[in-house]
Amino acid sequence: MIKAFRLTSRFLPALAVAGALVPALHAGCGDSTQIHAPFVLATASGDAQALLQRAAQAGSDLSLGDKRMNPASIVGMWRIQFISQGNTAHSPSIPDGTLIDFGYTQWHSDGTELMNSGGHTPASQNFCMGTWVRSGYFNYELNHFALSYDTTTGALTTKVNIREQITLDPSGNEFAGTFTIDVYDANSGIKVDHLAGNVSGTRVTVDQTEP
């Protein structure tokens, strides 16, 4: 399973019930306006805090030597998940630890990025794209945009901005960070929704056979 942020113990009983169910999302990539109960909690298996500590230590070590010796790179293909944090005041209220979205993303060496969202139907659009910059030894910023369509009429309904601040593990095989999602009405440009939380990823390798 994808490595993610550790959930508090009060969510663990729900994980057994939720299993591998997909969250009830129907709008396009990144569109949070159609989120509704029952909520599915993310599977947690990694320790984001430990990852951040490893990156901080490695960054400190690199600062003493040649910066060019850092072998880790964000470039490649990743299995990702977005986990709700701090959205209990959202309408509807979303518990911390809820799986907001999941899928695959590719970060390219030219500073562009592409995501295939597994939590959204292709009829509403489940591919979206972004641009990224490296902001530190192991730190990256992503600015990502998506379009969402009505599955019945095909009309453009919302435009979505996803921003990520992530830290790459010094191994180069996993990352952890935070995200925000802002949803705008496609016609008026008025912001109609906002979500935030934690994002995590594990690298997909050429030898990997399990999705």
N, C-alpha and C positions, 0 to 999 in steps of 0.2 A: 504494500500500500504506500501511497505517497506520504512522505514525512511532513508533519504539520505541527502547529502549536499544541502544547499540552492542554487538555481541557480540565476544568476543575471536577472534583469527584461527584458533585451534585448532578452532573450530566451523564455520568457513566451508565446508570441503569437504562437511560433512554437509548444509548447506543445499541444495546442488545435488541431493542425493539425496532429501531430504525434500520439496522442491517445495512444493506447496500442499496437502499432505495434512493431514487433520484428526487431532488427537491421539486416542488410543484411550481415550475417556472414555465411561462408560455411566451413571454415577450422576447424581443431580439437580444442579441449579445449585449450584456451589461445592463439592460433595462430592468430596473428593480420595481417598477410600478405594479407588476402582476404577482408579486410575491404574496403568498397566503399560506395559512396553516392547512394541514399539519406540517410542522417543520421537521426537517431531517438534520440531525447533528453530525458534524464531520468526524471522521475517524482520526484520532490523534496517535502518532507513534514516535514522533521526534521531539526534540527539546530545542526550541528556538533560542532560548536564553543561552544555552551552551554554545550554539552556533555563533551567536553574536560575540560571545567571549573569545571564542577561537579566532574570529576575524579581527577582533581588537588586538589580541596578542600578536597575531601574524603581522598586522599593520604596524605595530610598534617595532617588531623585529626588522621589517623592511625599511622603516625610516632610518635605521642605523646603517643600512647598506645601500645597494644599488636597487632603485625602484624598478628597474627593468627586469629584475629577477623574479617578479611575481608571475607564476605560471598559470594562475587561475583565470578563467574567462567566462563571461556570461553567454558568449556565442554558442549556439547549439539549440537542441530541442529539449523541451521540459514538460513534465507532467505536473499540473498545477491544481491548487484548490484555493478558493476564497472563503474565509470563515468570518462570520459576523462578530463584531465586537463593539459594544457601546450603542446599539440600536434599539434598546428597550423602549425608548420614547417614540420610535417610528410607528406609523399607523399602516398595518397592524404592528404591534410590538414584536420584535424579533429577538429571541433569546441569544445570549452570547454562546458561541460555539455552533450556531446554525450554519450549515453548508449553503453558501450563497451561489456558488458556481464552481465548475471544475472543467478540466479539458486538457488541451495541449497548446503550447506556445513555442514559437521559434524566434530567437533573437539573432539577428543577422549582423555581420561584421561592418556593414555600412551604416549602422545606427538605426535600422528599422526593425519592426517586430510584427508578428502575425499570430493571432490566436484563434483556435477552433474551440468554441464554447460547447461543452457537453450538456449544460443545463438549459439550453434553449433550442427550440425547434428550428430546423433550416428554413421553414416557411416564413418565419419572422426575422430571419438572418442570424446566423450563429458564427460567422467569420467577421473579424474586426482587426484593426491594425494600429500600430503606434510608432513612436520614435523615442529613442533612449540616448542617454549620455552617462558616462562614468563620472561619478562625483567624488570618489575617494579610492583608496587601495582596493577595497572590496565592496564599494557602495555604488548603486546605480539608481537613476531616476527614469521613470517611464511615463510618457504622456500618450494616452491611447484613446482612440475615438471609435464609436460604433453607431450604426443606424438600425432602427427597429421598425418593422412593418406590421400592419394588421394582417393576420393570417387569412382573413376572409376576403377583404377587399384588395389587399396588396398595397394599400396606401401607407406612405411614410408617416409614422406616428410620433416618434421621439428620436432625439439625437443624444448620445451618451458620451460623457467624458470620464475615463478611468485613469487615475493617477496612482503610481506605485513608488514607494521608497523601499528598496530592498538591499539586503546584505548577502553577498555570496560567501559561502563557506570556503576557507582556504583550499580545501580539496578540489573545489570547482564542481562538485557533484550535487550540491543542494543549495537552496537559498531560502531566506525568510525575510519578511518585512510587513509593511502596512499598505493598505489601499483605501482610496475613496472613490465613490461612484456618484456622479451628478447627472441627473436626467433632465433634459429640456424638451418642452413641447416643440415639435417640428415646425409648427406654423407661427406661434407667437414668440418663441425663443425663451419663454418663461421657465425657470427651474421648477420642476414638479416633484422631484424626489432627491434624496441624498442618503447614502449609506457609507459606512466605514467598517474596517476590520483588518484582519491579518491575511496575508497571502504567503503561500509556501510552494516550493517546487523541488522536484528531483529530476536529474538529468536522464534523458532517454539515450541509451547507447546503441551502437550498431549491432551488438550481440543480444540485445534484449528481445525476448519473445513474449513475455506477459504484458498485456496492455496496462 
